[in-house]
């Protein structure tokens, strides 16, 4: 008798997630969005541009010292 009760409890515990998933099944939906996903990447390239301009300016001043 005791063995059959433990089997019954095991079966109930194993069936519980299955039964719970049926109840939640209608609440979960996966679908594509209507609008496209926009990812904004704020990348600061100012430092690289300033560095290149500073190097070019240094070369120009070095080549033409009488400009200034």
Secondary structure, DSSP 8 states (H G I E B T S, - for coil): -HHHHHHHHHHHHHHHHHHHHHHHTTT------SS----------HHHHHHHHHHHHHHHHHH-TT--
